[in-house]
Amino acid sequence: MATMAECRSALDRLSDQLAGADGEVRGAAALDRSLSCHIKDLDVTFTGRLADGRIRVLDTVEGPPREKAEIRLAMTGDDLVALVDGNLNFAKAWGSGRVRLEAGFRDLLRLRSLL
């Protein structure tokens, strides 16, 4: 089971990957939205913003997110690490229910290029 530090590191690596992206991925990452990532097996939530092509984690809270972010993710810590490391396909994990992504319809359309 991934630790909280490993999950935070994975989010930082994802932020770096988004910042270095080109084309459609860079455009999708250019959103300015509140973001939460609930790590189900650790029962912690990282909250922050997706802005300027980066994920900025602003807080870590115990339990599910206290406020409804504009982009909401939920998964296990191992799945987060596997996704960021390229060992788990996001679309398949989302389709099978291993990863939950909730956002407004327009944001989902823009985020599809990240999948």
KETORFI-38693 format. One line per 5 residues: their letters; for each residue z, x, y of N, C-alpha, C, O. Coordinates in steps of 0.2 Angstrom, whole numbers, always signed. Example, Ala and Ser with C-alpha at 12.3 -4.5 7.8 and 13.67 -1.06 7.14 Angstrom:
<nodes>
as	+39/+66/-28/+39/+62/-22/+39/+66/-16/+42/+71/-17 | +35/+64/-11/+36/+68/-5/+39/+64/+0/+40/+67/+6
</nodes>
This chain:
<nodes>
matma	+0/+4/-6/+0/+0/+0/+0/+4/+6/+4/+9/+7 | -5/+3/+11/-5/+7/+17/+1/+6/+21/+4/+0/+21 | +3/+11/+25/+9/+11/+29/+7/+8/+36/+1/+8/+38 | +12/+7/+40/+10/+4/+47/+7/+10/+51/+2/+9/+55 | +9/+16/+50/+6/+22/+53/-2/+23/+51/-6/+24/+55
ecrsa	-3/+22/+44/-10/+22/+42/-14/+17/+45/-20/+18/+46 | -11/+11/+46/-15/+5/+49/-16/+6/+56/-22/+5/+58 | -12/+9/+60/-13/+11/+67/-18/+16/+67/-22/+16/+72 | -18/+21/+63/-23/+26/+63/-30/+24/+62/-35/+26/+65 | -30/+19/+57/-36/+16/+55/-39/+12/+61/-45/+12/+63
ldrls	-35/+8/+65/-37/+5/+71/-40/+10/+76/-44/+9/+80 | -36/+16/+77/-38/+21/+82/-45/+24/+80/-49/+25/+84 | -46/+25/+73/-53/+27/+71/-58/+22/+72/-64/+24/+74 | -57/+16/+71/-61/+11/+72/-63/+10/+80/-69/+10/+81 | -58/+11/+84/-60/+12/+91/-64/+17/+93/-69/+17/+97
dqlag	-63/+23/+90/-68/+29/+91/-75/+28/+88/-79/+30/+92 | -75/+24/+83/-82/+23/+80/-86/+18/+85/-92/+19/+86 | -82/+13/+87/-85/+8/+92/-87/+12/+98/-93/+10/+101 | -83/+16/+101/-85/+20/+107/-91/+24/+106/-95/+25/+111 | -92/+27/+100/-98/+31/+99/-104/+28/+96/-109/+31/+95
adgev	-104/+21/+96/-109/+17/+93/-115/+16/+98/-114/+17/+104 | -121/+15/+96/-127/+14/+100/-130/+7/+99/-127/+3/+94 | -134/+5/+103/-138/-1/+102/-134/-8/+102/-130/-9/+106 | -136/-12/+97/-132/-19/+96/-125/-18/+95/-121/-22/+98 | -123/-13/+91/-116/-12/+90/-112/-11/+96/-107/-13/+98
rgaaa	-115/-6/+101/-112/-5/+107/-111/-11/+111/-106/-12/+115 | -117/-15/+111/-117/-21/+115/-111/-26/+113/-108/-29/+117 | -110/-27/+106/-105/-31/+104/-98/-29/+105/-94/-33/+107 | -97/-22/+105/-91/-19/+107/-89/-19/+114/-83/-18/+116 | -94/-21/+118/-93/-21/+125/-89/-27/+128/-88/-28/+134
ldrsl	-88/-32/+123/-84/-38/+125/-77/-36/+128/-75/-30/+127 | -75/-40/+132/-68/-39/+135/-64/-45/+133/-64/-51/+136 | -60/-44/+127/-57/-50/+124/-50/-47/+121/-49/-42/+120 | -45/-52/+121/-39/-51/+118/-40/-50/+110/-44/-54/+108 | -36/-46/+107/-37/-45/+100/-30/-45/+96/-26/-42/+99
schik	-30/-48/+90/-24/-47/+86/-27/-45/+79/-32/-47/+77 | -23/-41/+76/-24/-39/+69/-18/-40/+65/-14/-35/+65 | -17/-45/+61/-11/-46/+57/-12/-43/+50/-17/-44/+46 | -8/-38/+48/-8/-35/+42/-3/-39/+38/+3/-38/+38 | -6/-42/+33/-2/-47/+29/+3/-44/+25/+9/-47/+24
dldvt	+1/-39/+21/+6/-36/+16/+12/-33/+20/+18/-32/+17 | +11/-30/+26/+17/-27/+30/+20/-33/+34/+25/-31/+37 | +17/-38/+35/+19/-44/+40/+20/-41/+47/+26/-42/+50 | +15/-37/+49/+15/-35/+56/+9/-37/+60/+4/-37/+56 | +9/-37/+66/+3/-39/+70/+2/-33/+75/+6/-32/+79
ftgrl	-4/-30/+76/-6/-26/+81/-9/-30/+86/-14/-34/+84 | -7/-30/+92/-11/-34/+98/-13/-29/+103/-10/-24/+104 | -19/-32/+106/-22/-27/+111/-28/-31/+114/-28/-37/+114 | -32/-26/+116/-39/-29/+119/-45/-25/+116/-44/-19/+115 | -50/-28/+116/-57/-25/+115/-60/-25/+121/-61/-30/+124
adgri	-61/-19/+124/-63/-18/+131/-67/-12/+132/-64/-7/+129 | -72/-12/+136/-76/-5/+137/-78/-2/+131/-78/+4/+130 | -79/-5/+125/-81/-2/+119/-76/+1/+115/-77/+5/+110 | -70/-1/+117/-64/+2/+113/-59/-3/+111/-58/-8/+115 | -55/-2/+106/-49/-6/+105/-43/-2/+107/-42/+3/+106
rvldt	-39/-6/+112/-33/-3/+114/-27/-7/+112/-26/-13/+113 | -23/-4/+107/-18/-7/+104/-12/-7/+109/-10/-1/+112 | -9/-13/+111/-4/-13/+117/+3/-14/+114/+8/-12/+117 | +3/-17/+108/+10/-19/+105/+9/-20/+98/+4/-21/+95 | +15/-19/+94/+15/-21/+87/+21/-25/+87/+27/-24/+89
vegpp	+20/-31/+84/+26/-36/+83/+26/-38/+75/+22/-38/+72 | +33/-40/+73/+34/-42/+67/+31/-49/+66/+32/-53/+70 | +28/-50/+60/+26/-57/+58/+19/-58/+61/+16/-54/+63 | +17/-64/+61/+10/-66/+63/+10/-66/+71/+15/-65/+74 | +4/-66/+73/+4/-65/+81/+7/-71/+84/+7/-77/+82
rekae	+11/-69/+90/+14/-74/+93/+10/-78/+98/+11/-84/+99 | +5/-75/+100/+0/-79/+105/-7/-79/+101/-8/-74/+98 | -11/-84/+103/-18/-84/+100/-22/-79/+104/-24/-81/+109 | -24/-74/+101/-29/-69/+104/-36/-72/+103/-38/-77/+99 | -41/-70/+108/-48/-73/+107/-51/-70/+101/-56/-74/+99
irlam	-50/-64/+99/-52/-62/+92/-46/-60/+88/-42/-56/+89 | -46/-64/+82/-41/-63/+77/-43/-61/+70/-47/-64/+67 | -40/-55/+68/-41/-53/+62/-35/-53/+57/-29/-53/+60 | -36/-54/+51/-30/-54/+46/-32/-51/+40/-38/-53/+37 | -29/-46/+37/-30/-43/+31/-24/-39/+28/-19/-38/+32
tgddl	-25/-36/+22/-20/-31/+20/-21/-25/+23/-27/-23/+26 | -16/-20/+23/-17/-14/+26/-22/-10/+22/-26/-6/+25 | -22/-10/+15/-27/-7/+11/-34/-9/+13/-38/-4/+13 | -35/-15/+14/-42/-17/+16/-44/-15/+23/-49/-13/+24 | -39/-15/+28/-41/-12/+34/-43/-5/+34/-48/-3/+36
valvd	-39/-1/+30/-41/+6/+29/-47/+7/+26/-52/+11/+28 | -49/+3/+20/-55/+4/+17/-61/+2/+21/-66/+5/+20 | -60/-4/+25/-65/-6/+30/-67/+0/+34/-73/+2/+35 | -62/+3/+38/-64/+8/+43/-66/+14/+39/-71/+18/+42 | -64/+16/+33/-67/+22/+30/-74/+21/+27/-77/+25/+24
gnlnf	-76/+14/+27/-83/+13/+24/-83/+11/+17/-88/+11/+14 | -77/+10/+14/-76/+9/+7/-76/+1/+5/-76/+0/-1 | -76/-3/+10/-76/-10/+9/-81/-13/+14/-81/-12/+20 | -86/-17/+11/-91/-20/+15/-87/-26/+19/-85/-31/+16 | -88/-27/+26/-85/-32/+29/-87/-39/+28/-83/-43/+26
akawg	-94/-40/+27/-97/-46/+26/-94/-49/+19/-93/-55/+19 | -94/-45/+14/-92/-47/+8/-85/-48/+8/-82/-53/+5 | -81/-44/+11/-73/-46/+11/-72/-52/+15/-67/-56/+13 | -76/-53/+20/-75/-59/+24/-77/-65/+20/-73/-70/+20 | -83/-65/+17/-85/-70/+13/-80/-72/+7/-80/-78/+5
sgrvr	-77/-67/+4/-73/-68/-1/-66/-70/+1/-61/-72/-3 | -64/-70/+7/-58/-72/+10/-53/-66/+10/-47/-67/+12 | -55/-60/+8/-50/-54/+9/-49/-53/+16/-43/-50/+18 | -53/-54/+20/-53/-53/+28/-54/-59/+31/-59/-63/+30 | -50/-61/+36/-51/-67/+40/-52/-64/+47/-49/-60/+50
leagf	-58/-67/+50/-60/-66/+57/-61/-73/+60/-64/-77/+58 | -57/-74/+65/-58/-80/+69/-59/-78/+77/-56/-74/+79 | -64/-82/+79/-66/-80/+86/-70/-86/+88/-72/-91/+84 | -71/-87/+95/-76/-92/+97/-83/-91/+95/-85/-85/+93 | -87/-96/+95/-93/-96/+92/-98/-90/+95/-101/-87/+92
rdllr	-98/-90/+102/-102/-85/+105/-99/-78/+103/-104/-74/+102 | -93/-77/+103/-90/-70/+101/-92/-69/+94/-94/-63/+92 | -92/-74/+89/-94/-72/+82/-101/-70/+82/-103/-66/+78 | -106/-73/+86/-113/-71/+86/-114/-64/+89/-118/-61/+86 | -110/-62/+94/-110/-55/+96/-107/-50/+91/-110/-45/+90
lrsll	-102/-52/+88/-98/-48/+83/-102/-47/+77/-101/-42/+73 | -107/-51/+75/-111/-51/+69/-114/-44/+68/-115/-42/+63 | -116/-41/+74/-119/-34/+73/-114/-29/+71/-116/-24/+69 | -108/-30/+72/-103/-26/+69/-102/-26/+62/-99/-22/+58 | -104/-32/+59/-103/-33/+52/-108/-29/+48/-108/-30/+42
</nodes>
